[in-house]
Amino acid sequence: MSFSDKVILVTGAGSGIGKGIAIHFARLSAKLSLIDSNSENLNSVAQECENISKMKVFKVFTDITVRDDIKNAVNDTVRHFGTINVLMNCAEIGSRVGIFSPNLMTIMEKIIAVNLKAAIAFTHYAADSLIENKGNVINIASLFASTVIKEALPYSVSKAGLVHFTRCAALELADKGVRVNCISPGPVRSNMVLGEFETKEENDRHWETWAKEAPLKHLVTEDEVAELAEFLASNKARSVTGTDYIIDCGWSVQKC
């Protein structure tokens, strides 16, 4: 499938699922606008995408917790390419805090700002362009929007909000020809929901445990998430909107 005539804006493109999606769509010859708050990571991913697609990537290093910076990133993308066909809201952060953590509210505000409010703002500011070309939005949520684990309260709440925002936006934009969908991955190795570990060995043990606990006995990969995003972004999903696609190696089945 080719996306050579499509402009795709990817937030959180410097790492994790956002990086995987950016690279995947570079292989599909999409015109990319990549957004991230880490300039080193962003430059590295942009270079990798350019090496693949042989096309110049438009990149914006910005703080997506600042409303005007989001508005500028969207407007700059439209000025550069003329439009936005697909908005991929992938930016996220997580932290190991729970209801009794003394810094809960400070961390909660930061995570909500990145994981939820930024996605709403990007959609808001990109809406006119998306309506103009009957584009679509894909939000990256999480299995933990609907499955509870300990000490992931802000992350889980932010992702639950993102899933419901997807439904609200899908309904409001449907008569404008714009589709809005959500992907909720289970544990993805690069997606450090539970925070950083002190050693590589501890990190590896963590992911091995997640894999063993999944019914399919393996972890979701970034490529698999990107392939699902490809389907939802394409005309093959022209009748699909307001959905939350769970891709989790069976985690949600055993948690029912």
C-alpha positions as CSV (number, residue, x, y, z in Angstrom):
1,M,0.0,0.0,0.0
2,S,1.3,3.5,-0.9
3,F,0.7,6.7,1.0
4,S,2.7,8.8,-1.4
5,D,-0.1,11.3,-1.7
6,K,-0.8,11.6,2.0
7,V,0.6,14.0,4.6
8,I,0.9,12.3,8.0
9,L,1.6,14.2,11.2
10,V,3.0,11.9,14.0
11,T,3.4,13.2,17.6
12,G,5.9,11.5,19.9
13,A,7.8,10.4,16.8
14,G,11.2,10.4,18.5
15,S,10.8,7.1,20.3
16,G,8.5,4.1,21.0
17,I,5.4,3.5,19.0
18,G,5.6,7.0,17.4
19,K,9.0,6.1,16.0
20,G,7.8,2.8,14.8
21,I,4.8,4.4,13.0
22,A,7.0,7.1,11.5
23,I,9.4,4.6,10.0
24,H,6.6,2.3,8.8
25,F,4.9,5.2,6.9
26,A,8.3,6.3,5.5
27,R,8.4,2.8,3.9
28,L,4.9,3.6,2.4
29,S,6.3,6.8,0.9
30,A,4.1,9.1,3.0
31,K,5.0,12.8,3.5
32,L,5.9,13.0,7.2
33,S,5.6,15.8,9.7
34,L,7.3,14.5,12.9
35,I,6.8,16.1,16.3
36,D,8.8,15.4,19.5
37,S,10.2,17.2,22.5
38,N,13.6,15.4,22.3
39,S,15.6,17.0,19.5
40,E,18.3,14.4,19.4
41,N,15.7,11.5,19.1
42,L,13.7,13.5,16.5
43,N,16.7,14.2,14.3
44,S,17.7,10.5,14.4
45,V,14.3,9.2,13.5
46,A,13.9,11.9,10.8
47,Q,17.2,10.9,9.2
48,E,16.2,7.2,9.3
49,C,12.9,8.0,7.6
50,E,14.6,10.1,4.9
51,N,17.1,7.3,4.2
52,I,14.1,5.0,3.7
53,S,11.7,7.2,1.7
54,K,14.3,9.4,0.0
55,M,12.1,12.4,0.8
56,K,12.7,15.3,3.2
57,V,10.9,15.0,6.5
58,F,9.3,18.0,8.1
59,K,10.2,18.0,11.8
60,V,9.1,20.1,14.7
61,F,10.9,20.1,18.0
62,T,8.3,21.4,20.5
63,D,6.8,21.1,24.0
64,I,3.4,19.5,23.4
65,T,2.1,20.6,26.8
66,V,2.0,24.2,25.5
67,R,-1.1,25.0,23.6
68,D,0.4,27.6,21.3
69,D,3.3,25.3,20.4
70,I,0.8,22.7,19.3
71,K,-1.1,25.2,17.2
72,N,2.1,26.4,15.6
73,A,3.2,22.8,14.9
74,V,-0.1,22.1,13.1
75,N,-0.1,25.4,11.2
76,D,3.6,25.0,10.2
77,T,2.8,21.5,8.9
78,V,-0.1,22.9,6.8
79,R,2.0,25.7,5.5
80,H,4.8,23.3,4.5
81,F,2.7,20.5,2.9
82,G,-0.5,22.3,2.2
83,T,-2.6,19.9,4.2
84,I,-2.8,17.1,6.8
85,N,-4.4,13.8,5.8
86,V,-3.7,11.7,8.8
87,L,-3.0,12.8,12.4
88,M,-1.3,10.1,14.6
89,N,-1.4,11.0,18.3
90,C,1.3,8.8,19.7
91,A,3.0,11.0,22.3
92,E,2.9,9.6,25.8
93,I,4.7,9.4,29.1
94,G,4.1,7.1,32.1
95,S,5.2,6.9,35.7
96,R,5.1,4.4,38.6
97,V,2.8,6.2,41.0
98,G,-0.4,5.3,42.8
99,I,-3.1,6.8,45.0
100,F,-0.8,7.1,48.0
101,S,2.2,8.5,46.2
102,P,3.1,11.9,47.7
103,N,3.8,13.4,44.2
104,L,0.7,11.9,42.6
105,M,-1.0,15.2,41.6
106,T,2.1,16.8,40.1
107,I,2.7,13.7,38.0
108,M,-1.0,13.4,37.2
109,E,-1.1,16.9,35.7
110,K,2.0,16.2,33.5
111,I,0.8,12.9,32.2
112,I,-2.7,14.2,31.5
113,A,-1.1,17.1,29.6
114,V,1.0,14.9,27.4
115,N,-1.2,11.8,27.0
116,L,-4.7,13.4,26.7
117,K,-4.8,17.2,26.4
118,A,-2.1,17.3,23.7
119,A,-4.1,14.7,21.6
120,I,-7.2,16.8,22.0
121,A,-5.4,20.0,21.1
122,F,-3.7,18.5,18.0
123,T,-7.1,17.2,16.8
124,H,-8.7,20.6,17.4
125,Y,-6.2,22.6,15.5
126,A,-5.9,20.0,12.7
127,A,-9.6,19.6,12.3
128,D,-10.1,22.2,9.5
129,S,-7.4,20.6,7.3
130,L,-8.7,17.1,8.1
131,I,-12.2,18.1,7.1
132,E,-11.0,19.6,3.9
133,N,-9.5,16.4,2.6
134,K,-11.7,13.9,4.5
135,G,-8.8,12.7,6.6
136,N,-8.6,10.7,9.7
137,V,-7.2,10.6,13.3
138,I,-5.6,7.7,15.0
139,N,-5.0,7.9,18.8
140,I,-2.6,5.5,20.5
141,A,-4.1,4.6,23.9
142,S,-3.4,1.4,25.9
143,L,-4.8,-1.8,27.1
144,F,-4.5,-0.2,30.6
145,A,-7.2,2.2,29.7
146,S,-9.6,-0.7,30.5
147,T,-7.4,-3.1,32.5
148,V,-6.2,-2.0,35.9
149,I,-2.7,-2.6,37.2
150,K,-1.2,-1.2,40.4
151,E,0.8,2.0,40.5
152,A,-0.2,3.2,37.0
153,L,-3.1,5.4,38.0
154,P,-2.2,8.6,36.0
155,Y,-1.2,6.6,32.9
156,S,-4.4,4.4,32.9
157,V,-6.7,7.4,33.6
158,S,-5.1,9.4,30.8
159,K,-5.5,6.6,28.3
160,A,-9.1,5.9,29.4
161,G,-9.8,9.5,28.7
162,L,-8.1,9.2,25.3
163,V,-10.4,6.3,24.3
164,H,-13.5,8.2,25.2
165,F,-12.2,11.3,23.4
166,T,-11.9,9.1,20.4
167,R,-15.6,8.2,20.5
168,C,-16.6,11.8,21.1
169,A,-14.5,13.2,18.3
170,A,-15.6,10.4,15.9
171,L,-19.3,11.2,16.5
172,E,-18.8,15.0,16.1
173,L,-16.6,14.7,12.9
174,A,-18.5,11.8,11.2
175,D,-20.8,14.1,9.2
176,K,-17.7,16.0,8.0
177,G,-16.2,12.9,6.5
178,V,-13.4,12.5,9.1
179,R,-12.8,9.2,10.9
180,V,-11.4,9.0,14.4
181,N,-10.1,5.7,15.8
182,C,-8.0,4.4,18.6
183,I,-5.4,1.6,19.0
184,S,-4.9,0.2,22.5
185,P,-1.7,-2.0,22.6
186,G,-0.8,-4.3,25.3
187,P,2.8,-4.3,26.6
188,V,5.1,-3.1,23.9
189,R,8.8,-3.5,24.7
190,S,9.7,0.1,24.0
191,N,6.7,1.4,25.8
192,M,7.9,1.8,29.4
193,V,4.6,2.1,31.1
194,L,6.0,1.2,34.5
195,G,9.0,3.5,34.3
196,E,12.7,3.1,34.0
197,F,14.7,0.3,35.5
198,E,18.2,0.7,37.0
199,T,19.9,-2.1,35.0
200,K,19.4,-3.7,31.6
201,E,19.1,-7.1,33.4
202,E,16.1,-5.8,35.4
203,N,14.6,-4.3,32.3
204,D,14.9,-7.6,30.4
205,R,13.4,-9.6,33.2
206,H,10.5,-7.2,33.3
207,W,9.7,-7.8,29.6
208,E,10.3,-11.5,29.8
209,T,7.7,-11.7,32.6
210,W,5.1,-9.7,30.6
211,A,5.7,-12.1,27.6
212,K,5.2,-15.2,29.7
213,E,2.0,-13.8,31.2
214,A,0.4,-13.1,27.9
215,P,-1.8,-15.9,26.5
216,L,0.1,-15.9,23.2
217,K,3.4,-15.9,25.1
218,H,4.9,-13.0,23.3
219,L,4.8,-9.2,23.3
220,V,3.2,-6.8,20.8
221,T,5.8,-5.2,18.5
222,E,5.9,-1.6,17.2
223,D,5.6,-3.0,13.7
224,E,2.4,-4.7,14.5
225,V,0.9,-1.5,15.9
226,A,2.1,0.4,12.8
227,E,0.5,-2.2,10.5
228,L,-2.8,-1.7,12.3
229,A,-2.4,2.0,12.0
230,E,-1.8,1.6,8.3
231,F,-5.1,-0.2,7.9
232,L,-7.1,2.4,9.9
233,A,-5.4,5.3,8.0
234,S,-6.3,3.7,4.6
235,N,-9.4,3.7,2.6
236,K,-9.9,0.0,3.5
237,A,-11.2,1.3,6.8
238,R,-13.5,3.8,5.2
239,S,-16.5,2.5,7.3
240,V,-14.6,2.3,10.6
241,T,-14.8,5.1,13.1
242,G,-15.1,5.5,16.9
243,T,-13.5,2.2,17.5
244,D,-10.8,1.1,20.0
245,Y,-8.7,-1.7,18.5
246,I,-7.0,-3.7,21.2
247,I,-3.8,-5.5,20.2
248,D,-2.5,-7.2,23.2
249,C,-1.5,-10.9,22.7
250,G,-4.7,-11.9,24.6
251,W,-4.1,-10.0,27.8
252,S,-7.7,-8.6,27.8
253,V,-9.2,-12.0,27.3
254,Q,-7.6,-13.5,30.4
255,K,-8.5,-10.3,32.4
256,C,-12.2,-10.6,31.6
